[in-house]
Amino acid sequence: MSETFDAKAHVTHMQALNELTIEDDWRPEVEAHITATKKAADLLLSFPLDDAEEAASVFVP
């Protein structure tokens, strides 16, 4: 299944849902940040993990 992400529609929906005002001059930047966030989330979610894996409670370098 291939889903397409529409940043413009998402920003419009979240703007209404959260009762926000986004100036027209800022909308392209907001949409670009939402698109970048979606790409980062896709990378994170595509990382293969075994079902038995759990997140570390403390990061130790």
Secondary structure by P-SEA (a helix, b strand, c coil): cbbbbcaaaaaaaaaaaacccccccaaaaaaaaaaaaaaaaaaaaaccccccccccccccc
